[in-house]
Amino acid sequence: MKELALIIVSYLIGSIPTALLVSKRFFGIDIRDYGSGNMGATNTFRVLGSRYGTIVMVFDILKGMAAVMLYNFLPFYLHHELERTNLMLGLGSAAVVGHIFPIFAGFRGGKGVATLLGMILAIQPVIAGSCIGIFALVLYLTRYVSLSSILAAISLPICVLWIWNENELLYRLFALIVAILVIVTHQKNIGRILRGVESRIPIFKNRDRRKSRRHQD
């Protein structure tokens, strides 16, 4: 019963509509009416710029981390590693579901990638760090948040199953499901990338200007 209560709280934490709150507070708009229509960090980067996109991304990551850490309210799990990992996966997953289907925003949310990242950071920071590194590298090279998210998600089961060889079966299944879900939810982005019409986020502007000047010269 206590575990169920914490899962509900995790869902409510995930349901906090960060992008919607930021877009309405600072711009007087509903972020879901612009860009891709998603209420997440990627669309915020695209529509509102890197400053507000970063704010939304950080808070969405913190939602996943906060949800996972709720296990601390149940002393039993502090001393039982396997059960703790399973509960953390449940709590984090509830937060991701809350982000995708937020009760506080008419069940129209985002794709949950940032909240998912926060969840993995709290459960296994080393693996999360590897995924973040891949995300950052791809983002620097391409400025496609969608492509960065997809490749980072694909790297998750690679890290879990082969590089660090995690033994927990539920964690292995979770990593595989995450990769599949991220690919499925980004099908439209994949199509736009292949057609060359996917929006790039407005960061690294100075780098792009330098490249442009070099090509003109």
Secondary structure, DSSP 8 states (H G I E B T S, - for coil): -HHHHHHHHHHHHHT--HHHHHHHHHHSS-GGGSTTS--SHHHHHHHH-HHHHHHHHHHHHHHHHHHHGGGGGSGGGGG-HHHHHHHHHHHHHHHHHHHHS-GGGTT-----HHHHHHHHHHH-HHHHHHHHHHHHHHHHHH--HHHHHHHHHHHHHHIIIIIS----HHHHHHHHHHHHHHHHHTHHHHHHHHHT-----S--HHHHHHHHHHHH-
